[in-house]
Amino acid sequence: MVSFELNEDHRLLEQSVREWAHREVAPRIRELDRAHRFDPSILPQMASLGLLGISVPAEYGGAGMDYISLGIASEELEYVDTSLRVIMSVHAGLNCLTLLSWGTEEQKQRYLVPQAQGLKIASFALTEPSAGSDARGIESVAIRHGDRYVLTGEKMWISLGHVADNFLVFAWTDLEKKRARDTSGMSAFIVERTFKGFASGTLDQKWGILAGNTGFFKMDEVEVPRENLVGREGEGFKIAMFALDQGRYTVAAGATGLVRACRDASVQYARTRKTFGVEIGEHQLVKEMIAQMESDYQASRLLWMRAGWLKNVGQRNTRETGLAKWFATVASERAAGDAVQVHGANGYSDEYPVGRFYRNCKGAVIYEGTREIHKIMQADYLLGYRTDRPSRCELPAWEGTTK
């Protein structure tokens, strides 16, 4: 039976993350955003709260919390700034949960445990200069030489790309299948920053999520041990799609937090700003925008929580997670635009947070599947053109207790 009532553990997590983010990050976020500066001191603080391994079992160094907890943390972090939620998405969602399900025991001990503890920071690297939504278009290759693979290629638009220690990297291991664009020739690898031939940089020209690190890296004949192959050769595309299910979940929950932030900022402003002798909240069209934000917030929250419940019970959730990501990110874009409108000229000023919300929201409508891709996916489910087959590895059902 589905229940959307938060238990005691959920509420305690919600309170602790909210208090930390408001105390430690909110007072500085405008300064960091203006300076286009990522503050690495945020990472050990998140680790001390257990956020970097929040849904990783305790036996692998994590907090052992359920997937609803992961969603709650994502929502609370993005309420303050999208850059915080991005850390959850790439480190905890795209990387750690993927290693939990697809990694060997040796890989879990060597990489997942220190990542879940926050001793190492991890990222996910699929996108390239010539390949975004079309993952088949990647050019990176991995050639087997005895007990090693030699990786060559370039990755672009990688969150934490100039910060992370470990990367889940996708490359072609079968060049004939690469030419045929047959995804069964793609494989996944764990690549360490310290490997010879690895070089990264930061993308400075973006106009949103300015307090977060987004980078690129090049692999110039990077030698990767065979034991760093994740899954089997040819399973890379499956692994990437599995990872995106986890990342999209955190994006959906985070975008929900952004909708709430826009709603709260708009309500506060509408109660203090006056025009024509009354609070602007008295004007019908302002009420309409604020009501839409509330509707979008409640619907977005229900959608990500439903996906989280399916994860908790170990059921396939690609369809539900994709719907939550699509709806919530589009809702956040609408809410941010309306929040700027409610604030009028002040919404165009950096003195108010809604301009930052507006710049931040757009990325999520594009990455991890554009809104157009997700529209097609949902239509394909209804038309019967798409049926998900269970992956070899699924997330384990949550085994904790519910209070």
DOPADO-952931 format. One record per residue: residue in one letter; z, x, y of N, C-alpha, C in turn. Coordinates in steps of 0.1 Angstrom, whole numbers, plus 5000, padded with zeros to 4 digits. Layout:
N
- residuo	n_z	n_x	n_y	ca_z	ca_x	ca_y	c_z	c_x	c_y
- A	Z	X	Y	Z	X	Y	Z	X	Y $
...
This chain:
403
- residuo	n_z	n_x	n_y	ca_z	ca_x	ca_y	c_z	c_x	c_y
- M	5000	5008	4988	5000	5000	5000	5000	5009	5012 $
- V	4991	5006	5022	4990	5014	5034	5001	5010	5044 $
- S	5008	5020	5049	5019	5017	5059	5016	5026	5071 $
- F	5016	5021	5083	5014	5029	5095	5027	5031	5102 $
- E	5038	5029	5095	5051	5031	5101	5055	5046	5099 $
- L	5058	5053	5110	5062	5067	5108	5076	5068	5102 $
- N	5078	5077	5093	5091	5079	5087	5100	5088	5096 $
- E	5112	5091	5091	5121	5100	5099	5115	5114	5102 $
- D	5109	5119	5091	5103	5133	5093	5092	5133	5103 $
- H	5083	5123	5102	5072	5121	5112	5077	5121	5126 $
- R	5087	5112	5128	5093	5110	5142	5099	5123	5147 $
- L	5106	5130	5138	5112	5143	5143	5101	5153	5146 $
- L	5091	5154	5138	5080	5163	5141	5073	5159	5155 $
- E	5070	5146	5156	5064	5141	5169	5072	5145	5181 $
- Q	5085	5144	5180	5094	5147	5191	5095	5162	5194 $
- S	5096	5170	5183	5097	5184	5185	5084	5190	5191 $
- V	5072	5186	5186	5060	5191	5191	5058	5187	5205 $
- R	5061	5174	5208	5059	5169	5222	5068	5176	5231 $
- E	5080	5179	5228	5090	5186	5237	5085	5200	5239 $
- W	5081	5207	5228	5077	5221	5230	5064	5222	5239 $
- A	5054	5213	5236	5042	5214	5244	5044	5211	5259 $
- H	5053	5201	5261	5056	5198	5275	5064	5208	5282 $
- R	5073	5215	5275	5082	5225	5281	5075	5238	5282 $
- E	5068	5243	5272	5062	5256	5272	5048	5257	5277 $
- V	5040	5247	5275	5026	5248	5278	5021	5240	5290 $
- A	5026	5228	5291	5022	5219	5302	5023	5225	5316 $
- P	5035	5232	5319	5036	5237	5332	5026	5248	5336 $
- R	5020	5255	5325	5011	5266	5328	4997	5263	5325 $
- I	4994	5251	5320	4980	5249	5315	4970	5249	5326 $
- R	4973	5244	5337	4963	5244	5348	4959	5259	5352 $
- E	4970	5267	5353	4967	5281	5356	4959	5288	5346 $
- L	4962	5286	5333	4954	5292	5322	4940	5287	5322 $
- D	4938	5274	5325	4925	5268	5325	4917	5274	5337 $
- R	4923	5275	5348	4916	5280	5360	4912	5295	5358 $
- A	4920	5302	5351	4918	5316	5348	4908	5319	5336 $
- H	4905	5308	5329	4897	5309	5317	4904	5319	5307 $
- R	4917	5317	5306	4924	5327	5298	4932	5320	5286 $
- F	4930	5326	5275	4937	5322	5263	4950	5330	5262 $
- D	4961	5323	5260	4974	5330	5259	4978	5331	5245 $
- P	4977	5344	5240	4981	5346	5225	4995	5344	5222 $
- S	5004	5343	5232	5018	5341	5229	5021	5327	5224 $
- I	5011	5318	5226	5012	5304	5220	5013	5304	5205 $
- L	5006	5314	5199	5005	5314	5184	5018	5316	5177 $
- P	5026	5326	5181	5039	5328	5174	5048	5316	5176 $
- Q	5047	5310	5188	5055	5298	5191	5051	5286	5181 $
- M	5038	5284	5179	5034	5274	5170	5038	5277	5156 $
- A	5038	5290	5153	5042	5294	5139	5057	5291	5137 $
- S	5065	5294	5147	5079	5291	5146	5083	5277	5144 $
- L	5073	5268	5149	5075	5253	5147	5070	5249	5133 $
- G	5063	5258	5126	5057	5255	5113	5044	5248	5114 $
- L	5038	5249	5126	5025	5242	5128	5013	5249	5121 $
- L	5014	5262	5120	5002	5269	5115	5000	5268	5100 $
- G	5010	5263	5093	5009	5260	5079	5015	5246	5076 $
- I	5013	5237	5085	5020	5224	5085	5018	5217	5071 $
- S	5006	5216	5066	5003	5208	5054	5000	5217	5042 $
- V	5004	5230	5043	5003	5239	5032	5017	5239	5024 $
- P	5017	5238	5011	5029	5237	5004	5038	5249	5006 $
- A	5051	5247	5005	5061	5258	5007	5058	5270	4999 $
- E	5053	5268	4987	5051	5279	4977	5040	5289	4983 $
- Y	5032	5284	4992	5022	5293	4998	5026	5295	5013 $
- G	5038	5294	5016	5043	5298	5030	5042	5288	5040 $
- G	5038	5275	5037	5037	5265	5047	5049	5256	5048 $
- A	5048	5246	5057	5059	5237	5060	5060	5226	5049 $
- G	5049	5224	5041	5049	5214	5031	5049	5200	5036 $
- M	5044	5197	5048	5044	5184	5053	5031	5177	5049 $
- D	5031	5163	5050	5019	5156	5046	5008	5156	5056 $
- Y	4997	5149	5053	4986	5149	5062	4987	5140	5074 $
- I	4996	5130	5073	4999	5123	5085	5006	5132	5095 $
- S	5014	5141	5091	5021	5151	5099	5011	5159	5106 $
- L	5000	5164	5099	4990	5172	5105	4983	5164	5116 $
- G	4981	5151	5114	4975	5143	5125	4984	5141	5137 $
- I	4997	5139	5134	5006	5137	5145	5007	5150	5154 $
- A	5007	5161	5147	5008	5174	5155	4995	5176	5163 $
- S	4984	5172	5157	4971	5173	5164	4971	5164	5177 $
- E	4975	5152	5175	4975	5143	5186	4985	5148	5198 $
- E	4996	5152	5194	5006	5157	5204	5001	5169	5211 $
- L	4994	5178	5204	4990	5190	5210	4978	5187	5220 $
- E	4969	5179	5216	4958	5176	5226	4962	5167	5237 $
- Y	4973	5160	5236	4978	5153	5247	4981	5162	5259 $
- V	4985	5174	5256	4987	5184	5267	4975	5192	5270 $
- D	4968	5197	5260	4955	5204	5262	4947	5205	5249 $
- T	4934	5204	5250	4926	5204	5238	4926	5218	5232 $
- S	4929	5229	5240	4929	5242	5234	4940	5244	5223 $
- L	4951	5236	5225	4961	5237	5215	4957	5231	5202 $
- R	4950	5219	5203	4946	5212	5190	4935	5220	5183 $
- V	4927	5227	5191	4916	5235	5185	4922	5246	5175 $
- I	4934	5251	5179	4940	5261	5170	4944	5254	5157 $
- M	4949	5242	5157	4952	5234	5145	4939	5232	5137 $
- S	4928	5228	5144	4916	5225	5137	4911	5236	5129 $
- V	4909	5248	5135	4902	5259	5128	4912	5266	5119 $
- H	4924	5269	5123	4933	5276	5115	4939	5268	5103 $
- A	4945	5257	5107	4952	5249	5097	4943	5240	5089 $
- G	4933	5234	5096	4924	5224	5090	4912	5231	5082 $
- L	4903	5237	5090	4891	5242	5084	4894	5254	5075 $
- N	4903	5262	5078	4905	5274	5070	4916	5272	5059 $
- C	4928	5270	5063	4940	5270	5054	4938	5260	5043 $
- L	4935	5247	5047	4934	5237	5037	4922	5239	5027 $
- T	4912	5246	5032	4901	5249	5023	4905	5260	5013 $
- L	4912	5270	5018	4917	5280	5008	4926	5274	4998 $
- L	4934	5265	5003	4944	5258	4994	4937	5251	4982 $
- S	4925	5245	4985	4918	5238	4974	4907	5246	4967 $
- W	4902	5256	4974	4890	5264	4968	4894	5278	4964 $
- G	4904	5283	4970	4908	5297	4968	4914	5300	4955 $
- T	4912	5313	4950	4919	5317	4938	4933	5320	4941 $
- E	4941	5321	4930	4955	5324	4933	4957	5337	4940 $
- E	4949	5347	4937	4950	5360	4944	4946	5358	4959 $
- Q	4936	5350	4962	4932	5348	4976	4943	5340	4983 $
- K	4950	5331	4977	4961	5323	4983	4972	5332	4986 $
- Q	4976	5341	4977	4987	5350	4980	4983	5361	4991 $
- R	4971	5365	4991	4967	5376	5000	4964	5371	5014 $
- Y	4958	5359	5015	4954	5353	5027	4961	5341	5032 $
- L	4962	5331	5023	4968	5318	5027	4983	5319	5031 $
- V	4990	5327	5023	5005	5328	5026	5007	5334	5040 $
- P	5002	5345	5043	5004	5350	5057	4998	5342	5068 $
- Q	4987	5335	5065	4982	5325	5075	4991	5314	5077 $
- A	4996	5308	5066	5005	5296	5068	5018	5300	5075 $
- Q	5022	5313	5073	5034	5317	5080	5031	5321	5095 $
- G	5019	5322	5098	5015	5325	5112	5015	5340	5114 $
- L	5015	5348	5103	5014	5363	5105	5000	5367	5107 $
- K	4991	5359	5102	4976	5361	5104	4970	5349	5110 $
- I	4960	5350	5118	4953	5338	5124	4939	5338	5117 $
- A	4935	5326	5114	4923	5324	5107	4913	5314	5114 $
- S	4900	5316	5111	4890	5308	5117	4879	5304	5107 $
- F	4869	5297	5111	4859	5292	5103	4845	5295	5110 $
- A	4836	5300	5102	4823	5305	5108	4811	5300	5101 $
- L	4806	5289	5105	4793	5283	5100	4782	5284	5110 $
- T	4785	5280	5123	4775	5279	5133	4769	5293	5137 $
- E	4756	5293	5140	4749	5305	5144	4740	5301	5156 $
- P	4734	5311	5162	4726	5308	5174	4715	5299	5171 $
- S	4710	5298	5159	4698	5289	5155	4702	5278	5146 $
- A	4715	5276	5144	4720	5266	5134	4733	5260	5138 $
- G	4733	5247	5141	4745	5240	5144	4746	5228	5134 $
- S	4742	5216	5138	4742	5205	5129	4735	5207	5117 $
- D	4724	5215	5117	4716	5218	5106	4721	5231	5099 $
- A	4731	5229	5090	4737	5241	5084	4726	5249	5076 $
- R	4716	5242	5071	4706	5249	5063	4698	5260	5071 $
- G	4700	5259	5084	4693	5268	5093	4700	5281	5095 $
- I	4711	5284	5089	4718	5297	5091	4709	5308	5086 $
- E	4711	5320	5092	4703	5331	5088	4711	5342	5081 $
- S	4724	5342	5082	4733	5352	5076	4730	5353	5061 $
- V	4730	5365	5056	4727	5368	5042	4738	5377	5037 $
- A	4741	5375	5024	4751	5383	5016	4744	5388	5004 $
- I	4742	5401	5003	4735	5407	4992	4745	5414	4983 $
- R	4744	5411	4970	4754	5416	4960	4750	5431	4957 $
- H	4759	5440	4957	4758	5453	4953	4770	5457	4944 $
- G	4769	5455	4931	4780	5459	4923	4792	5450	4925 $
- D	4803	5455	4929	4815	5448	4931	4817	5444	4945 $
- R	4806	5445	4953	4807	5441	4967	4795	5433	4972 $
- Y	4797	5425	4983	4786	5419	4989	4784	5425	5003 $
- V	4772	5427	5007	4769	5432	5021	4764	5421	5029 $
- L	4772	5418	5040	4769	5406	5048	4763	5411	5061 $
- T	4752	5404	5065	4745	5407	5078	4742	5394	5085 $
- G	4745	5393	5097	4741	5381	5105	4750	5379	5117 $
- E	4748	5368	5124	4756	5366	5136	4761	5351	5136 $
- K	4773	5350	5140	4780	5336	5142	4783	5334	5156 $
- M	4781	5321	5160	4782	5317	5174	4791	5305	5176 $
- W	4797	5303	5188	4805	5292	5190	4817	5291	5180 $
- I	4823	5302	5178	4834	5302	5168	4848	5302	5175 $
- S	4855	5291	5173	4868	5289	5179	4877	5300	5174 $
- L	4885	5307	5183	4893	5318	5180	4885	5330	5175 $
- G	4872	5330	5178	4863	5340	5173	4866	5355	5177 $
- H	4873	5356	5189	4876	5370	5193	4891	5372	5192 $
- V	4898	5363	5184	4912	5364	5183	4917	5364	5168 $
- A	4910	5357	5160	4914	5355	5146	4913	5368	5138 $
- D	4922	5369	5128	4922	5381	5119	4913	5379	5107 $
- N	4912	5366	5102	4904	5363	5090	4895	5352	5093 $
- F	4883	5353	5086	4872	5343	5088	4867	5338	5075 $
- L	4865	5324	5074	4858	5318	5063	4843	5318	5067 $
- V	4835	5327	5061	4821	5329	5066	4811	5324	5055 $
- F	4800	5318	5060	4790	5312	5051	4777	5320	5053 $
- A	4771	5323	5041	4759	5331	5042	4751	5328	5029 $
- W	4738	5331	5030	4729	5329	5018	4731	5341	5008 $
- T	4732	5337	4996	4733	5348	4985	4720	5347	4977 $
- D	4712	5337	4979	4699	5336	4971	4688	5335	4982 $
- L	4681	5345	4984	4671	5346	4994	4659	5336	4992 $
- E	4656	5334	4979	4645	5325	4975	4649	5310	4979 $
- K	4662	5307	4976	4667	5294	4980	4668	5292	4995 $
- K	4671	5303	5002	4671	5303	5016	4658	5299	5022 $
- R	4647	5305	5017	4634	5302	5021	4631	5287	5019 $
- A	4636	5282	5008	4633	5268	5004	4643	5258	5011 $
- R	4653	5264	5018	4664	5256	5024	4671	5248	5014 $
- D	4673	5254	5003	4681	5248	4992	4695	5253	4993 $
- T	4704	5244	4996	4718	5248	4999	4726	5253	4987 $
- S	4721	5252	4975	4727	5257	4964	4726	5273	4964 $
- G	4719	5278	4974	4719	5293	4975	4728	5298	4985 $
- M	4737	5290	4990	4747	5294	5001	4761	5296	4995 $
- S	4768	5307	5000	4781	5310	4994	4791	5312	5006 $
- A	4804	5312	5002	4814	5314	5012	4823	5326	5009 $
- F	4827	5333	5020	4834	5345	5018	4846	5346	5028 $
- I	4856	5353	5025	4867	5357	5034	4864	5370	5040 $
- V	4862	5371	5053	4859	5383	5060	4870	5387	5069 $
- E	4875	5399	5069	4885	5403	5078	4879	5410	5090 $
- R	4886	5409	5101	4882	5415	5113	4880	5430	5112 $
- T	4889	5436	5104	4890	5450	5102	4879	5456	5094 $
- F	4871	5448	5087	4860	5453	5079	4850	5461	5088 $
- K	4845	5472	5083	4836	5480	5090	4823	5472	5092 $
- G	4818	5473	5104	4805	5466	5108	4807	5452	5114 $
- F	4820	5448	5116	4823	5436	5122	4826	5438	5137 $
- A	4820	5430	5145	4822	5432	5160	4821	5418	5166 $
- S	4831	5415	5175	4832	5401	5181	4833	5402	5196 $
- G	4830	5391	5203	4832	5390	5217	4835	5376	5221 $
- T	4838	5373	5234	4842	5360	5239	4831	5354	5247 $
- L	4829	5341	5245	4819	5333	5253	4826	5329	5266 $
- D	4822	5334	5277	4828	5331	5289	4822	5320	5298 $
- Q	4810	5316	5294	4802	5307	5302	4804	5292	5299 $
- K	4813	5289	5290	4815	5274	5287	4822	5268	5299 $
- W	4821	5254	5300	4828	5247	5311	4839	5238	5307 $
- G	4843	5239	5294	4854	5231	5289	4863	5239	5280 $
- I	4875	5234	5277	4885	5240	5269	4886	5255	5273 $
- L	4888	5257	5286	4888	5270	5292	4901	5278	5288 $
- A	4911	5272	5284	4923	5279	5280	4923	5282	5265 $
- G	4912	5280	5259	4911	5283	5244	4900	5294	5243 $
- N	4901	5302	5232	4892	5313	5229	4880	5308	5221 $
- T	4868	5309	5226	4856	5306	5218	4848	5319	5218 $
- G	4843	5323	5207	4836	5336	5206	4824	5336	5197 $
- F	4820	5348	5195	4809	5351	5185	4812	5364	5178 $
- F	4806	5366	5167	4807	5379	5161	4794	5383	5153 $
- K	4792	5395	5152	4781	5401	5144	4786	5408	5132 $
- M	4778	5407	5122	4781	5415	5109	4769	5424	5106 $
- D	4772	5437	5108	4762	5447	5105	4765	5454	5092 $
- E	4759	5448	5082	4761	5454	5068	4776	5455	5065 $
- V	4783	5444	5067	4798	5444	5064	4800	5443	5049 $
- E	4807	5452	5044	4810	5452	5029	4822	5443	5026 $
- V	4820	5433	5018	4831	5424	5014	4833	5425	4999 $
- P	4846	5427	4995	4848	5428	4981	4845	5415	4974 $
- R	4840	5416	4961	4836	5405	4953	4847	5395	4952 $
- E	4860	5399	4952	4871	5390	4950	4873	5382	4963 $
- N	4866	5384	4973	4867	5376	4986	4856	5365	4986 $
- L	4848	5364	4975	4840	5352	4973	4848	5340	4971 $
- V	4847	5329	4979	4855	5317	4977	4847	5307	4969 $
- G	4853	5302	4958	4845	5294	4949	4836	5303	4941 $
- R	4825	5297	4936	4814	5304	4929	4802	5306	4938 $
- E	4794	5316	4935	4781	5317	4942	4774	5304	4942 $
- G	4768	5300	4953	4761	5288	4954	4769	5276	4958 $
- E	4782	5277	4959	4791	5266	4963	4794	5266	4977 $
- G	4788	5274	4985	4792	5276	4999	4790	5263	5007 $
- F	4779	5256	5005	4776	5244	5013	4786	5233	5009 $
- K	4790	5232	4997	4800	5222	4993	4813	5225	5000 $
- I	4817	5238	5000	4829	5243	5006	4829	5240	5021 $
- A	4818	5242	5027	4817	5240	5042	4819	5225	5045 $
- M	4813	5216	5037	4814	5202	5039	4828	5197	5036 $
- F	4835	5203	5026	4849	5200	5023	4857	5204	5035 $
- A	4855	5216	5040	4863	5221	5052	4861	5212	5064 $
- L	4849	5207	5066	4846	5199	5078	4854	5185	5076 $
- D	4856	5180	5064	4864	5168	5063	4878	5171	5068 $
- Q	4884	5183	5066	4897	5186	5071	4897	5188	5087 $
- G	4887	5195	5091	4886	5198	5105	4884	5185	5113 $
- R	4875	5177	5109	4872	5165	5116	4884	5155	5117 $
- Y	4892	5156	5107	4905	5148	5107	4913	5152	5119 $
- T	4915	5165	5121	4923	5170	5132	4917	5167	5145 $
- V	4903	5168	5146	4896	5165	5158	4898	5150	5162 $
- A	4897	5141	5152	4899	5127	5154	4913	5124	5160 $
- A	4923	5130	5153	4937	5128	5158	4939	5134	5172 $
- G	4933	5146	5174	4934	5152	5187	4928	5144	5198 $
- A	4916	5139	5196	4909	5130	5205	4917	5118	5209 $
- T	4924	5113	5199	4933	5101	5201	4944	5105	5211 $
- G	4949	5117	5210	4959	5122	5220	4953	5123	5234 $
- L	4940	5127	5235	4934	5128	5248	4932	5114	5254 $
- V	4929	5104	5246	4928	5091	5251	4941	5086	5257 $
- R	4952	5089	5250	4965	5086	5254	4969	5093	5267 $
- A	4965	5105	5268	4968	5113	5281	4960	5107	5292 $
- C	4948	5103	5290	4940	5096	5301	4946	5083	5305 $
- R	4951	5076	5295	4957	5063	5298	4970	5065	5306 $
- D	4978	5074	5302	4991	5076	5309	4989	5081	5323 $
- A	4979	5090	5325	4977	5095	5338	4971	5084	5347 $
- S	4963	5076	5342	4957	5065	5349	4967	5054	5353 $
- V	4976	5051	5344	4986	5041	5347	4996	5046	5358 $
- Q	4999	5059	5357	5008	5065	5367	5002	5065	5381 $
- Y	4989	5069	5381	4982	5069	5394	4980	5055	5399 $
- A	4976	5046	5391	4974	5032	5395	4986	5025	5401 $
- R	4998	5030	5397	5010	5024	5402	5015	5030	5415 $
- T	5009	5042	5419	5013	5049	5431	5003	5049	5442 $
- R	4990	5048	5439	4979	5048	5449	4977	5034	5454 $
- K	4976	5033	5467	4973	5019	5473	4960	5019	5480 $
- T	4953	5008	5479	4941	5005	5487	4941	4991	5491 $
- F	4936	4988	5503	4936	4974	5508	4950	4968	5507 $
- G	4960	4976	5509	4974	4971	5510	4981	4969	5497 $
- V	4975	4972	5486	4981	4969	5473	4979	4981	5464 $
- E	4987	4983	5453	4985	4993	5443	4971	4990	5437 $
- I	4964	5001	5434	4951	4999	5428	4951	4993	5414 $
- G	4963	4994	5408	4965	4987	5395	4963	4972	5396 $
- E	4964	4967	5408	4962	4952	5411	4947	4948	5410 $
- H	4939	4958	5412	4924	4955	5412	4919	4953	5398 $
- Q	4911	4942	5396	4907	4938	5383	4899	4948	5375 $
- L	4890	4956	5382	4882	4965	5375	4890	4978	5371 $
- V	4900	4981	5378	4909	4992	5374	4917	4987	5361 $
- K	4922	4975	5361	4928	4970	5350	4919	4970	5337 $
- E	4907	4967	5340	4897	4967	5328	4896	4981	5322 $
- M	4895	4991	5331	4894	5005	5325	4906	5009	5318 $
- I	4918	5006	5323	4930	5009	5317	4932	5002	5303 $
- A	4928	4989	5303	4929	4981	5291	4920	4987	5280 $
- Q	4908	4991	5284	4899	4998	5275	4905	5010	5269 $
- M	4912	5018	5277	4919	5030	5272	4929	5026	5261 $
- E	4937	5016	5264	4947	5012	5254	4941	5007	5241 $
- S	4930	4999	5242	4923	4994	5231	4917	5006	5222 $
- D	4911	5015	5229	4906	5027	5222	4916	5036	5216 $
- Y	4928	5037	5223	4939	5045	5217	4944	5039	5204 $
- Q	4946	5026	5205	4952	5019	5193	4942	5020	5181 $
- A	4929	5017	5184	4919	5017	5173	4918	5032	5167 $
- S	4917	5041	5176	4915	5055	5172	4927	5060	5163 $
- R	4939	5056	5167	4951	5060	5160	4951	5054	5146 $
- L	4947	5041	5145	4947	5034	5132	4936	5041	5123 $
- L	4925	5045	5129	4914	5051	5120	4919	5065	5115 $
- W	4925	5073	5123	4929	5086	5118	4940	5085	5108 $
- M	4949	5075	5111	4960	5074	5101	4956	5068	5088 $
- R	4945	5060	5088	4940	5055	5075	4934	5067	5067 $
- A	4927	5075	5074	4921	5087	5068	4932	5096	5062 $
- G	4943	5098	5070	4954	5106	5066	4961	5100	5054 $
- W	4962	5087	5053	4968	5080	5041	4960	5083	5029 $
- L	4947	5082	5030	4938	5085	5019	4940	5100	5014 $
- K	4941	5109	5024	4944	5123	5020	4957	5124	5013 $
- N	4967	5117	5018	4981	5117	5011	4980	5113	4997 $
- V	4972	5103	4994	4971	5098	4980	4961	5105	4972 $
- G	4954	5115	4978	4944	5123	4970	4931	5116	4968 $
- Q	4927	5106	4977	4914	5099	4975	4904	5105	4984 $
- R	4891	5104	4980	4880	5109	4988	4880	5102	5001 $
- N	4878	5109	5012	4879	5103	5026	4868	5107	5035 $
- T	4857	5113	5031	4846	5117	5040	4842	5106	5049 $
- R	4839	5094	5043	4834	5083	5051	4845	5079	5062 $
- E	4857	5078	5058	4867	5073	5067	4871	5084	5078 $
- T	4871	5096	5074	4873	5107	5083	4862	5108	5093 $
- G	4850	5107	5089	4838	5108	5098	4838	5097	5108 $
- L	4842	5085	5103	4843	5073	5112	4854	5075	5123 $
- A	4865	5080	5119	4876	5083	5128	4872	5094	5138 $
- K	4865	5104	5134	4861	5115	5143	4851	5109	5153 $
- W	4841	5102	5148	4831	5096	5157	4837	5087	5167 $
- F	4845	5077	5163	4850	5067	5172	4860	5074	5182 $
- A	4869	5082	5177	4879	5088	5186	4873	5097	5197 $
- T	4863	5105	5193	4858	5114	5203	4849	5107	5213 $
- V	4842	5097	5209	4834	5089	5219	4844	5081	5228 $
- A	4855	5076	5222	4865	5069	5230	4871	5079	5240 $
- S	4874	5091	5236	4880	5101	5245	4871	5104	5257 $
- E	4858	5105	5254	4848	5107	5265	4848	5095	5274 $
- R	4848	5083	5269	4848	5071	5278	4861	5071	5286 $
- A	4873	5074	5279	4886	5073	5286	4886	5084	5297 $
- A	4881	5096	5295	4882	5106	5305	4873	5103	5317 $
- G	4861	5097	5314	4853	5093	5325	4859	5083	5334 $
- D	4865	5073	5327	4872	5062	5334	4884	5067	5342 $
- A	4891	5077	5336	4903	5082	5342	4900	5089	5355 $
- V	4889	5096	5355	4884	5102	5368	4880	5092	5378 $
- Q	4874	5081	5373	4870	5070	5382	4883	5063	5388 $
- V	4893	5061	5380	4905	5055	5385	4911	5063	5396 $
- H	4910	5076	5394	4916	5086	5404	4907	5087	5416 $
- G	4895	5082	5416	4886	5083	5427	4883	5098	5431 $
- A	4884	5100	5444	4881	5114	5449	4891	5124	5443 $
- N	4903	5120	5441	4913	5129	5435	4910	5132	5421 $
- G	4903	5124	5414	4899	5127	5401	4889	5138	5400 $
- Y	4883	5141	5411	4873	5152	5413	4880	5165	5417 $
- S	4893	5164	5419	4901	5176	5423	4909	5182	5411 $
- D	4910	5195	5411	4917	5202	5401	4932	5200	5402 $
- E	4936	5194	5412	4951	5192	5414	4956	5181	5404 $
- Y	4947	5173	5399	4950	5163	5389	4944	5167	5375 $
- P	4951	5163	5364	4946	5167	5351	4934	5161	5346 $
- V	4930	5149	5352	4919	5141	5345	4906	5148	5346 $
- G	4904	5157	5356	4891	5165	5356	4890	5174	5344 $
- R	4902	5180	5341	4902	5189	5329	4900	5181	5316 $
- F	4906	5169	5315	4904	5161	5304	4889	5158	5302 $
- Y	4882	5155	5313	4868	5152	5313	4860	5164	5308 $
- R	4863	5176	5312	4856	5188	5308	4859	5191	5293 $
- N	4871	5188	5289	4875	5191	5275	4870	5182	5265 $
- C	4868	5169	5269	4865	5159	5258	4851	5161	5253 $
- K	4842	5167	5260	4828	5167	5256	4825	5175	5243 $
- G	4833	5186	5242	4830	5195	5231	4832	5188	5217 $
- A	4842	5179	5216	4845	5172	5203	4834	5162	5200 $
- V	4826	5158	5210	4815	5148	5207	4804	5156	5201 $
- I	4804	5169	5202	4793	5177	5197	4797	5185	5184 $
- Y	4808	5192	5184	4811	5200	5173	4816	5193	5161 $
- E	4815	5199	5149	4818	5193	5136	4811	5180	5134 $
- G	4799	5179	5138	4790	5167	5136	4789	5160	5149 $
- T	4777	5160	5155	4775	5153	5167	4777	5138	5165 $
- R	4779	5130	5176	4780	5116	5175	4768	5110	5168 $
- E	4756	5116	5170	4744	5111	5164	4744	5113	5149 $
- I	4749	5125	5145	4750	5127	5131	4759	5117	5124 $
- H	4771	5115	5131	4781	5106	5125	4776	5091	5125 $
- K	4768	5087	5135	4762	5074	5134	4753	5072	5122 $
- I	4745	5083	5120	4735	5082	5109	4743	5082	5096 $
- M	4754	5090	5095	4762	5090	5082	4768	5076	5079 $
- Q	4773	5069	5090	4779	5056	5087	4769	5046	5084 $
- A	4757	5046	5090	4746	5037	5086	4742	5040	5072 $
- D	4741	5053	5068	4736	5056	5055	4746	5051	5044 $
- Y	4759	5051	5047	4769	5045	5038	4766	5030	5036 $
- L	4764	5023	5047	4762	5009	5046	4748	5005	5039 $
- L	4738	5014	5041	4725	5011	5035	4724	5016	5021 $
- G	4734	5023	5017	4734	5029	5003	4726	5041	5002 $
- Y	4722	5048	5013	4714	5060	5012	4724	5072	5010 $
- R	4736	5070	5012	4746	5081	5010	4757	5077	5001 $
- T	4760	5084	4991	4771	5082	4982	4777	5096	4980 $
- D	4790	5097	4983	4797	5110	4981	4801	5112	4967 $
- R	4798	5123	4961	4803	5127	4948	4815	5136	4950 $
- P	4825	5134	4942	4837	5142	4944	4834	5157	4942 $
- S	4840	5165	4951	4838	5179	4950	4846	5184	4938 $
- R	4843	5197	4933	4850	5203	4922	4865	5204	4926 $
- C	4868	5206	4939	4881	5207	4944	4884	5196	4954 $
- E	4895	5189	4953	4899	5180	4963	4913	5184	4968 $
- L	4916	5179	4980	4930	5182	4985	4940	5176	4975 $
- P	4951	5182	4972	4961	5177	4963	4967	5165	4970 $
- A	4971	5155	4962	4978	5143	4968	4992	5148	4973 $
- W	4997	5142	4983	5010	5146	4989	5020	5142	4978 $
- E	5029	5152	4976	5039	5150	4965	5053	5149	4971 $
- G	5054	5148	4984	5068	5147	4990	5073	5133	4989 $
- T	5084	5131	4995	5091	5118	4994	5089	5111	5008 $
- T	5089	5098	5008	5088	5091	5021	5101	5084	5023 $
- K	5107	5087	5035	5120	5082	5038	5119	5068	5044 $
